[in-house]
């Protein structure tokens, strides 16, 4: 079904005062490096998608308690809609291009996941030394890369610890174990990658926020993946959410002060 014929639940505040949005407005407000719209996207679909993206990105900004520059990663992130994706993939982040692509009709609900991939990649060079340009911070942490000591970086490390390790910080978390089991069943290495584990944990954090937006995120609770333990559950989920909240609230405050 075309995006202009679909509705997505949302309970957040009005960001546009009922005024129409556009991708040009989104680029100006958030300072994205670029925004590309696929040639098969109709004007009606483009305009509807712009409104949905605008609300989703503003909602994400409120959830993270940060400024627009956090969402665009200081203007380094590019956005593609209906263009630049991979066949059969609803959404995709490309580290080489520092861009995330959302499929025209299959991508809604994937923004939080792909945004965290972009953030995880962007922040790696600010948290660790001696990294290649394509590595994610979560993967660098798991590989014991030399850290850059800073209070904010430590709070992000606390997030990775909460996601990947059990309380006590020594044994793999249940989320990690469920993900490894699924990869073994499917004969692949995907769900258990640290960057995928952390992106799914971030999805859960965003979905659990008081502001709800199904174009931004959905599917971390009542889905087959959730039932298989591929998203955080119970007290572990709350522990992860608390770690993310502590990190992003402090990061947002630091970024706002620097403006």
C-alpha positions as CSV (number, residue, x, y, z in Angstrom):
1,X,0.0,0.0,0.0
2,X,1.3,3.4,-0.9
3,X,2.4,5.6,1.9
4,X,-0.1,8.3,1.1
5,X,-2.9,5.9,1.8
6,X,-1.6,4.7,5.2
7,X,-2.0,6.2,8.7
8,X,0.5,5.8,11.5
9,X,-0.3,6.1,15.2
10,X,1.2,9.1,16.9
11,X,0.5,10.9,20.1
12,X,3.2,13.5,20.1
13,X,2.8,17.3,20.1
14,X,2.2,19.4,17.0
15,X,5.5,20.4,15.4
16,X,4.2,22.1,12.3
17,X,1.1,23.9,13.6
18,X,-0.9,22.1,11.0
19,X,1.3,23.6,8.2
20,X,2.5,21.3,5.4
21,X,6.1,20.1,5.5
22,X,8.7,19.4,2.8
23,X,12.0,17.7,2.5
24,X,13.6,21.1,1.8
25,X,12.2,22.3,5.2
26,X,13.5,19.1,6.9
27,X,17.0,19.6,5.5
28,X,17.1,23.3,6.6
29,X,15.8,22.6,10.1
30,X,18.0,19.6,10.9
31,X,20.9,20.5,8.6
32,X,21.1,17.1,6.9
33,X,24.0,16.9,4.5
34,X,21.7,16.0,1.7
35,X,18.2,14.5,1.1
36,X,17.5,12.5,-2.0
37,X,14.1,11.4,-3.2
38,X,13.7,8.5,-5.6
39,X,12.5,9.1,-9.1
40,X,9.6,6.6,-8.6
41,X,8.2,8.6,-5.6
42,X,5.2,10.5,-6.8
43,X,4.6,14.1,-5.7
44,X,1.8,13.0,-3.4
45,X,3.9,10.3,-1.8
46,X,6.8,12.7,-1.4
47,X,4.6,15.3,0.4
48,X,3.0,12.7,2.7
49,X,6.4,11.2,3.5
50,X,7.8,14.7,4.3
51,X,5.1,15.3,6.9
52,X,5.7,11.8,8.4
53,X,9.5,12.2,8.4
54,X,9.2,15.7,9.9
55,X,7.1,14.6,12.8
56,X,9.2,11.4,13.4
57,X,12.4,13.3,13.5
58,X,11.0,16.0,15.8
59,X,9.6,13.3,18.1
60,X,13.0,11.6,18.1
61,X,14.6,14.9,19.0
62,X,12.2,15.3,22.0
63,X,12.8,11.7,23.1
64,X,16.6,12.1,23.0
65,X,16.3,15.6,24.7
66,X,18.7,17.0,22.2
67,X,18.9,19.7,19.5
68,X,18.4,19.3,15.7
69,X,22.2,18.8,15.2
70,X,22.0,15.6,17.2
71,X,19.5,14.1,14.7
72,X,21.6,15.1,11.7
73,X,24.9,14.2,13.5
74,X,26.2,17.7,13.1
75,X,25.2,17.9,9.5
76,X,27.1,14.8,8.5
77,X,24.2,12.5,7.8
78,X,22.4,12.1,4.5
79,X,18.9,10.9,4.0
80,X,17.4,9.0,1.1
81,X,13.7,8.1,0.6
82,X,12.7,5.7,-2.1
83,X,16.3,5.8,-3.4
84,X,19.7,4.3,-2.4
85,X,18.4,1.2,-0.6
86,X,19.1,-2.4,-1.2
87,X,16.7,-4.9,-3.0
88,X,14.4,-6.5,-0.5
89,X,15.5,-4.4,2.4
90,X,13.1,-1.9,4.0
91,X,15.8,0.4,5.4
92,X,19.6,0.5,5.2
93,X,22.4,2.6,6.7
94,X,25.5,2.9,4.5
95,X,28.7,3.7,6.5
96,X,30.7,4.5,3.4
97,X,28.2,7.2,2.4
98,X,27.1,8.1,5.9
99,X,23.5,7.9,4.7
100,X,20.4,6.0,5.6
101,X,17.8,5.0,3.0
102,X,14.2,4.2,3.6
103,X,12.2,2.2,1.1
104,X,9.2,4.0,-0.3
105,X,6.5,1.7,1.1
106,X,8.3,-0.9,3.3
107,X,10.4,1.4,5.4
108,X,8.0,3.0,7.9
109,X,8.9,2.0,11.5
110,X,12.6,1.6,10.7
111,X,13.8,5.2,11.3
112,X,14.9,4.7,14.9
113,X,16.9,1.5,14.1
114,X,18.7,3.0,11.1
115,X,19.3,6.3,12.9
116,X,21.1,4.5,15.7
117,X,23.3,2.7,13.2
118,X,24.2,6.1,11.9
119,X,24.9,7.4,15.4
120,X,26.8,4.3,16.4
121,X,29.0,4.8,13.4
122,X,29.5,8.5,13.8
123,X,30.3,8.4,17.5
124,X,32.9,5.6,17.2
125,X,35.7,8.0,16.2
126,X,34.9,10.2,19.2
127,X,34.9,7.3,21.7
128,X,37.9,5.2,20.6
129,X,41.3,5.6,19.1
130,X,42.9,3.7,16.2
131,X,39.7,2.7,14.5
132,X,39.0,2.1,10.8
133,X,36.5,4.5,9.3
134,X,33.8,1.8,8.9
135,X,33.6,0.5,12.4
136,X,30.7,1.1,14.8
137,X,31.3,2.2,18.4
138,X,29.4,-0.9,19.8
139,X,31.7,-3.2,17.8
140,X,34.8,-1.3,18.9
141,X,33.7,-1.6,22.5
142,X,33.2,-5.3,22.2
143,X,36.7,-5.6,20.6
144,X,38.3,-3.7,23.5
145,X,39.4,-0.8,21.3
146,X,41.4,1.9,23.3
147,X,38.8,4.3,24.7
148,X,38.9,8.1,24.7
149,X,38.3,8.9,28.4
150,X,35.4,11.3,28.9
151,X,32.3,11.2,31.2
152,X,29.9,11.2,28.2
153,X,31.8,8.3,26.6
154,X,31.6,6.3,29.8
155,X,27.8,6.7,29.8
156,X,27.7,5.3,26.3
157,X,29.9,2.4,27.4
158,X,27.3,1.9,30.2
159,X,24.7,1.5,27.5
160,X,26.7,-1.1,25.7
161,X,27.4,-3.0,28.9
162,X,23.7,-3.1,29.7
163,X,22.8,-4.4,26.3
164,X,25.5,-6.9,25.7
165,X,26.3,-8.2,29.2
166,X,24.3,-9.5,32.1
167,X,24.2,-7.6,35.4
168,X,27.7,-7.9,36.9
169,X,29.3,-7.3,33.5
170,X,30.9,-10.7,32.8
171,X,28.4,-13.1,31.0
172,X,26.6,-12.4,27.7
173,X,23.2,-10.9,28.1
174,X,20.0,-12.9,27.4
175,X,19.5,-10.6,24.4
176,X,22.9,-11.6,23.1
177,X,22.3,-15.3,23.7
178,X,18.9,-15.3,22.0
179,X,20.4,-13.5,19.0
180,X,23.3,-16.0,18.7
181,X,20.7,-18.8,18.9
182,X,18.7,-17.3,16.0
183,X,21.8,-16.8,13.9
184,X,22.8,-20.4,14.4
185,X,19.3,-21.5,13.4
186,X,19.5,-19.4,10.3
187,X,23.1,-20.2,9.5
188,X,24.2,-16.5,9.5
189,X,25.8,-13.8,11.6
190,X,23.4,-10.9,11.7
191,X,21.2,-10.6,14.8
192,X,24.2,-11.1,17.1
193,X,26.4,-8.4,15.6
194,X,26.9,-5.7,18.3
195,X,25.7,-2.9,16.1
196,X,22.5,-4.8,15.4
197,X,21.9,-5.7,19.0
198,X,22.4,-2.1,20.0
199,X,20.1,-0.8,17.3
200,X,17.3,-3.1,18.4
201,X,17.8,-2.1,22.0
202,X,17.6,1.6,20.9
203,X,14.4,0.8,19.1
204,X,13.0,-0.6,22.3
205,X,14.1,2.5,24.2
206,X,12.4,4.8,21.7
207,X,9.2,2.8,21.6
208,X,8.9,2.8,25.4
209,X,9.1,6.6,25.5
210,X,5.9,8.5,26.3
211,X,5.9,9.9,22.8
212,X,4.6,7.3,20.4
213,X,5.2,7.4,16.7
214,X,4.8,4.2,14.6
215,X,6.5,5.8,11.6
216,X,9.5,6.3,13.8
217,X,9.5,2.8,15.5
218,X,7.3,-0.2,16.1
219,X,7.6,-3.9,16.5
220,X,9.7,-4.3,19.6
221,X,6.9,-5.9,21.7
222,X,4.2,-7.8,19.9
223,X,6.1,-9.3,16.9
224,X,7.6,-12.7,16.2
225,X,11.1,-11.2,16.6
226,X,10.2,-9.9,20.1
227,X,8.7,-13.2,21.1
228,X,11.9,-14.9,20.1
229,X,13.8,-12.6,22.5
230,X,15.5,-10.5,19.8
231,X,14.5,-7.3,21.6
232,X,15.2,-6.6,25.3
233,X,12.7,-7.9,27.8
234,X,11.6,-7.3,31.4
235,X,14.0,-5.8,33.8
236,X,16.9,-5.9,31.3
237,X,14.9,-3.7,29.0
238,X,14.3,-1.2,31.8
239,X,17.9,-1.3,32.7
240,X,18.9,-0.5,29.1
241,X,16.3,2.2,28.8
242,X,17.7,3.9,31.9
243,X,21.2,3.7,30.6
244,X,20.1,5.3,27.2
245,X,18.1,8.0,29.0
246,X,21.1,8.9,31.2
247,X,23.4,9.1,28.2
248,X,21.2,11.0,25.8
249,X,19.9,13.5,28.3
250,X,23.5,14.4,29.1
251,X,24.6,14.4,25.5
252,X,21.6,16.6,24.6
253,X,22.5,19.1,27.3
254,X,26.1,19.3,26.2
255,X,25.1,19.8,22.6
256,X,22.5,22.5,23.5
257,X,25.1,24.4,25.5
258,X,27.5,24.4,22.6
259,X,25.1,26.0,20.2
